[in-house]
Amino acid sequence: MIRAESLTRQYGPLTAVDNISFTVQPGEVLGFLGPNGAGKTTTMRMLAGFVAPTSGRAEICGFSVEDQPLEAKRRLGYLPEGAPSYGEMTPRQFLGFIARVRGLEGERRRSRLDDVIGRLHLDGVMDQRIETLSKGFRRRVGLAQAIIHDPPVLILDEPTDGLDPNQKHEVRELINTMAKDKIIVISTHILEEVNAVCTRAIIIASGRIVADETPDELVRRSRYHNAVTLRFEAATALKAASASLRALPGVDHIEADEAGRSITAFPKDGTVIITAVADLAAAEHWALEQLHLESGRMDEVFRSITEQEAVR
């Protein structure tokens, strides 16, 4: 597993990471979330052994990152922020160099190179200088070096940064494929990525862990959980519909958006009101473009949790 125990990192008077502890088990994909400056990247760097903690300790597969760094790093694949590499090299040269550093030789080396090149669709750029590649291809080369030795633990800092939607989908599919027998930690600011690949999410703010739950549990904390949104064909219908919705048992309050021609009805204490709202719409013969149940909004939960921490 990955284990972090009371990790703290100070830069002079600034505490970037403040006494955080967590473990990650095989088969888990942990999303590490937080606003800019929250301490995500510093935590990733301490786990990977690139930054020493001021206090506390980290372990990779039972090996101390500080006291047994070679054993810990043999079991680790790390994609740093920005995917640094040697720009004057080609991907073929760079990945060959990383393979040698990782001790891959002979048929094992050839099979691993073929695997990562194929998985990340690098065939067409293998002989271009890395500095001439697009940001997306540079990111894919960085991910290739992280997985070339097929490590049991992956720490990926913004793995889809700079990728187009198709490339993001491919990388997420790759992560989902690898997740069955690996431990994966992903630092990201893309909330949709949490729903797409993560089995668990930690939110960090001001260097402290403020939430550690599954994505579904986080979404259920949203005030939109079990709310119902109706979009009308005409904004003129909103006034009468608002009055009818307010009168429904189980509805706590409503919010109308005249510009968007929509009303959202919020339930009391998470009550399921979708059937009552749908029956009312049918009885009143409302002309609707859409009626849907809100599962919750991750961005709203994220803002609420991190803003509360910021004002403490």
Beta strands, then each sheet from edge to edge (+ up, - down):
strand 1: 2-11
strand 2: 14-24
strand 3: 29-33
strand 4: 55-60
strand 5: 63-64
strand 6: 76-79
strand 7: 153-157
strand 8: 183-187
strand 9: 200-205
strand 10: 208-213
strand 11: 228-232
strand 12: 251-257
strand 13: 262-267
strand 14: 288-293
sheet 1: 2+ 1- 4+ 5-
sheet 2: 6+ 7+ 8+ 3+ 9+ 10-
sheet 3: 12+ 13- 11+ 14-
end
